[in-house]
Amino acid sequence: MSAFVVREATAADAPGIRRLFARVFGREMSEEEWTWKFERNPDGWYGVVAPSRTPYDTVVRLSVAIAQLMSTPAMRARIASQGAEPAMQTPEAFAEHLHAEIAKWAKVAKAAGVAQETQ
């Protein structure tokens, strides 16, 4: 089995990434779209999740506490120093976002021939 190494993409990776995009999404990515999505505005996010059987009131309390922390000047400054912007969502909106991300990246993994791991 070969090792899988995660590394930062370079300009030399652009043609392969664009071919994979076309294969997954069924359309070519324009140069303008490539520049915007990957060179000027890379999409990344962080989130907090809890076990699936966590009581809803606990999820809400955690969400409120995290929102309060994220709104402090010190935390906003720390996040900005990393080139990011804090953006809070409700637990329901984050769940929708997470499910959409899973569906999107599952298509990419399938097109790239990545096998699903089983436990």
N, C-alpha and C positions, 0 to 999 in steps of 0.2 A: 504494500500500500504506500502511495506517495504522500508526503507531508503537504499540508495545506498551510500556506504562509499568508498572513494578512499584512499588507503594506499599503502605503499611500500611493495612489495612482499618479502616474507621470504623464507628460504630454504624449509619450510613445504609446500609452495604453488607449488613447482616444479612439483610434480606428476599431479596435476590438470591442470596446464598450459600446460604440455606436452600432456595430453589427449585432451585438447581443440585444440592444434596445430594439432594433428593427425586427429581430426574430421574435422577441417576447411580445411587443406591442403592435406588430404588423404594420409599422410605418417607419420611414426614415426620420432621423432627427436632424433638423436643419443646423447649420453652423451657428446661427443666432441662438437657437434653443440650447445647443451644447454650451455655448459661452455663458448664457444666463444661468442654466441649471448647475453646471459643474465648475465653472471657473469663477463666476462672480457671486454665486449664491448657493453654495452646497447645502443640501438639506440634511439636517441632523437634529435629533431630539433626545431628550432624556425623560424618563417617566418613572413613577413609583407604582409598583403593583403589590397586591396582597394575595394570599391564598384564596381560591375561588369560594370557599365557604365562610369567609370573613363577614361578620354581620354588617349590614348596610350602614347602621349608625356609626360603627367603628370606621368604615371607609370615609364617611362624611367628616368625622372628627379629624382623621388624618389629613384629608384634603384641605380642611380649613387651617390646620396647623401649618401645613406646608405652604399654603398661600400666604399666610402671615409672615413666615420666614422669608419667602421669596420677595416680599414687598419691602423688606428692610433695606435702607440705603447701603449697608455693608454687603449684603448678599447681592444686590443689584450691581454694585461696583465690582464685586468679585466675578460675577457672571460676564459682565461687560469686558473685563480684562482678558477674558478668554475668547472674545469675539462673538459672543452670543447675546441673545436677548431673552429674558424670562417671559414665558407666556403660559399662563395657567388655564386649565380647562376644568369643567365639571367632571366628576368620575364617569358619568355617562358619555360625555363627549370624548374623553380620553379612551374609553372602551371602544367606541366606534372607530376612532383613529387607529388604535392598536389592531383591530380586526382588519381594517383596510390595508395597513402596512403588512400584516401577515399574508393576506391574499396577494398583494402586489409582489412581495419578495418570494412567495412560493412559486409564482409564475417564472420569475427570473431564475430561481434555483432549478426548476424543472427544465427550462430551456438550456441551461448550462450543463445539464446532466448530473446535478448534485443529487445523490441518493439521500432519502430521509433516514435518519438514524432511528433505531428502535432500541428499547431498553428491555 
